[in-house]
Amino acid sequence: MLIDVHAHFFHERTPRGDWQELNASRLRAGERVGITIHIASILGSWGRTSPTYFPSPTDLTHANAYQRALQRQHPDRIRSYVAVNPNFPGHAEAEIRGGVAEGMIGIKLAASRRADDPLIDPVCALAAEYGVPVLQHIWQHRRRDHAGQEASDAVELCRLARRHPAVSFLLAHIGGGGDWLHSLRAVRDAANVYVDLSGSGVDGGMLEACSEAVGVSRLLWGCDLTIDTGWAKLRYLEHLLSAADLEAVRWRNAARIFPPTAFPND
């Protein structure tokens, strides 16, 4: 089994006129790579009617509903995160409760608020209540503010993780840009923070450093928007890890932190 812990899809209200082909091409590429399950989210309208990182409640409700529809359409291949904006706490709670009731298995936080902001705490309390992990968008060592987002880095995520030790957190796309060594130093001792290997970066020594920093048991394979670089990392891991460790990164670690009925039996 191979689980992609960080996937995205699109819908008819996003800016992409080829959204249907994008969704289909992801599934086709997944078949070629051997992905069993894509765990995915849709970030509102991807900027069309509200900012990508500050999505409106209306856009999030539609996106989450469409993501659930995709899961129903492909029950053997797709699982779903509930995407929420913590700046709207009442709406976020309703989306999480309703989404989990309809089979969504995790929570996606983009860059609507810093990870250590108190507004994130109610979201994490719901994650603990339902036993689902939180995938947090991370910039690897944020050295300045970026327009259109409140980007978080690993230090801030670890502050949040210490406040919620019963919740598993996914540090998003270690290969997504920035100083990933800074992130690895930050998360080394944060036992409930897992490193998501996705992102377009495939730097030399990155995967070795991830394994050394947190151990194989806290590594999760994923792609984000670019399956080709996820595939490249997978091929490298096949040479870097033992068969048992590779199986852990491919799916067993994910199966441990997502709800027990989330995936097909091995």
PyMOL commands that set and color helices and strands:
alter all, ss='L'
color gray80, all
select helices_A, chain A and resi 19-33+57-73+89-101+118-130+154-163+180-187+206-214+216-218+227-240+243-257
alter helices_A, ss='H'
color red, helices_A
select strands_A, chain A and resi 3-8+37-41+78-84+106-109+134-136+169-171+193-196+219-220
alter strands_A, ss='S'
color yellow, strands_A
deselect
rebuild
show_as cartoon
